[in-house]
């Protein structure tokens, strides 16, 4: 017997027992829901304090509204249960209300647990400093585009998790709790890329691409670039969202974004595979496209060696015959594809390309070398350089790691020290 089909013609003793049990059930779920009012049920006070005020305060206010709406729903169910003790005809409605409250409880719990885990990933002073830095860098990456498009800034909450690739829950999308809209961009950073966080800009690129209408425009540009080959059009156009995010990361961090990407996709088991429905380009092509971006923007450079290493390590004859033919044809079209990606109009920018706001020349090896010479050793310790050139510092560290393999360990450690320095001493 379900709570939505409670008979009202049962013996009086049975109906009374059902009414009592409904009141007991709702008391249990209300008591459990009341613990949600304390944010420290999900993350420590220290962790909440580590979240910047422009992120933590609106997020906690938003979560508080969700919880209070849940409690109001529970109190309404309790009133129905109490009424059912006096009037058995109310039992079915009370039963339905309690079932709905149970389901809403679970949805709210998932929402709170997600943000609690995200905030609680700031488990040490070093991690708190690194994730606070990433919050700031992600906002800085989006602000110029949003400002030019006349759109408000978007707060960011970064968090640490396991896995190979980063991800984002975009600001403005519906959360698990019905009617709840995400007030922040929640970006997952994985451990192996925490101190080489070019993936941060891939994820912030997803946010920007979504709200500026860039993805449909890029899809059309890819279609035009591949107009002579329908099969390639059908392959490349569904990848537009991920390619837009790759472009955004490249414009901010240059070659560093390509080496970091290759470290993610360079798995011998998958780099030449094309899973059905995967929105990401084939790893091999994704890397080739990144190298093509570098050639288009910077000319010759270390990306040519990276491409040669990949081609040698993963010969195309290992790919499925169909994939191999498409990859070979794509390779011949890559220059045009790269140009289409970098020049695709962005509707929210009045049809200008993303490069009109984020100039890739700023992260060319020569420009990053000039930054390094101008700032000298202060680049890695000065609050001024951290505040004004934080994104280019990430690009520089990644460039040096990629182009100087013998010194890569030293550059990785330098980036880690810079990322984990307390903001006041950075």
Secondary structure, 3 states (H helix, E strand, C coil): CCHHHCCCCCCHHHHHHHHHHHHHHHHHHHHHHHHHHCHHHCCCHHHHHCCCHHHHHHHHHHHHHHHHHHHHHHHHHHHHHHHHHHCHHHHHHHHHHHHHHHHHHHHHHHHHHHHHHHHHCCCCHHHHHHHHHHHHHHHHHHHHHHHHCCCCCCCEEEEEECCCCCEEECCCCECCCCCCECCCEEEEEEHHHCCCCCHHHHHHHHHHHHHHCHHHHHHHHHHHHCCCCHHHHHHHHHHHHHHHHHHHHHHHHCHHHHHHHHHHHCCCCCCCCCCCCCCCCCHHHHHHHHHHHHHHHHCCCHHHHHHHHHHHHCCHHHCCHHHHHHHHHHHHHHHHHHHHHHHCECHHHCCCEHHHCCCHHHHCHHHHHHHHHHHHHHHHCCHHHHHHHHHHHHHHHHHHHHHCHHHHHHHHHHHHHHHHCCHHHC
